[in-house]
Amino acid sequence: MAAAPVWSVDPRTGKQREQVAVEASAQEVDETVRAAHAARDALADRTVRAAFLRAAADELKAAEGTLVEVADAETALGPVRLTGELARTCYQLRAFADIVDEGEFLGVVVNHPDDTATPPIPDLRRYKVPLGVVAVYSASNFPFAFSVPGGDTASALAAGCPVVVKAHPDHPALSELVAKVLRRAAARHGVPDGVLGLVHGFEAGIELIRHPLVAAAGFTGSVRGGRALFDAAAARPVPIPFHGELGSLNPVVVTEAAAAERADAIGAGLAGSMTLGVGQFCVKPGLVLVPAGAAGDGLVKTLTDAVSDTDAGVLLDHRMRDNFVAGVAERAALPDVESPVTPGAGGEHTVAAGFLTVPAARLAAEGEHDLLLEECFGPVTVVARYRDEDEVRGVLSRLPGNLTATVQLSSGEVAGEGSGAGLLGAVTPLAGRVLVNGWPTGVAVAAAQHHGGPYPATTSTSTSVGGTAVERWLRPVAYQGVPEALLPAELRDGNPLGLPRRFNGVLER
């Protein structure tokens, strides 16, 4: 049987643009993984790894015009958004190069023997080593930052792990182009092409997670798809770590005092955040708790005006569009749910932004309204009107894990008055990133960033953004009683590589 073609599709029209590849067979997946495994020794030198990452950023920047053009043709995200995303991706690659140069991520610890300790301490030296080949499953909504050159790939390469990417079907032409750019950067530093493999096709993705030489996997996508791969990773004869970002409602709590103080600002900010990128951000605020009184009414009015002025937009593909239209219609039909601005179809190929309102009491108890507590991908949010703090806490108690949780406070509450601290305490168990008086859309690439959260937001406690993302692809090894001449250079007494380390209990930098 002939391999199925892989088509690049224009989401603005639904028409095929060009055939860019064919779906990989099981044999081709095997060959790609084995080529990646064979390339791992080329990443052993940290100097080479750092240079490769910087070269990748340089090559991507040099190809910016072509890459953005192709990305826009396949995603309809627009040149401005995509140019910014590519810049973010290049910055992230360079940031990981700096982390590789510094070496702190290796976690070097040296303990000399101590016979006076109870029990006695032998000569022990510990650091972290790369796991091996990492499978990366690209996201649809960030064709650069969470795709072939994105955070999973960059952090895995920084750790010293070759990568095989399962391309997302929404941007296959871009995936092929970016893979070529990254391989060109690898060649500049003597790293084989196999260090960055690329496969297409649903079955190829299953074969990839099952391959015995794949040592770990990173995923960004739906709960359904991510959970299937998570289960497959655990069901292998040798289970592997699976770091998946699956879905998030990203709740927002607006206190009554905050609504009374700045209803217009909060309403306008919410409108901008929930419609950003046509609502296709994993950190879009999908549930907002707003007081039921006059102050909350003012916020809802501002939100209504702002969302009504939002143009219809194109989603990443027509399947997502159909799911959005069906999903908002099902939610809007629930008892006591109103649509101040009706979300749904905006045209044959577009969707219209909107929001739904519901009494918070409907969400505080299990029932048919549980659907409103599930993510709906696209430009929609649910505004739950609460009567008192007990209703707020009742709704929060029913939420699953999230990437973010936001609290909108008044100036007095920010200064420590009222229930602000209590609300922070209530939302912290729900999310990996907690915001006050901000909006969750936009995930800074920074050392202190955490992009993850309790399940189903993610399947692990790790972050996929920021420097500590590299830790996902490493494992610690301790050497006991190993002669100095046989030790890795990173663990020798003289610290010949000048690494940050803890030496006999003292932190050295």
Buried (B, 14 or more C-beta within 10 A) or exposed (E): EEEEEBBBBBBEEEEEBEEBBBBBBBEBBBBBBBBBBBBBEBBEBBEBBBBBBBBBBBBBBEBBEEBBEBBBBBBBBBEEBBBBBBBBBBEBBBBBBEBBBBBEBBBBBBBEEEEEEEEEBEBBBBBBBBBBBBBBBBBBBBBBBBBBBBBBBBBBBBBBBBBBBBBBBBBBBBBBBBBBBBBBBBBBBEBBBBBBBBBBBEBBBBBBBBBEBBBBBBBBBBBEBBBBBBEBBEEEEEEBBBBBBBBBBBBBBBBBBBBBBBBBBBBBBBBBBBBBBBBBBBBBBBBBBBBBBEBBBBBBBBBBBBBEEBEBBBBBBBEBBEBBBEBBBEBBEBEEBEBBBBBBBBEEBBBBBBBBBBBBBBBBEEEEBEBBBBBBBBBBBBBBBBEEBEBBBBBBEEBBBBBBBBBBBBEBBBEEEBBBEEBBEBBEEBBBBBBEBEBBBEBEBEEEBBBBBBBBBBBBEBBBBBBBBBBBBBBEEEBEEBEEEEBBEBBBEEBEBEBBBBBEEEEEE
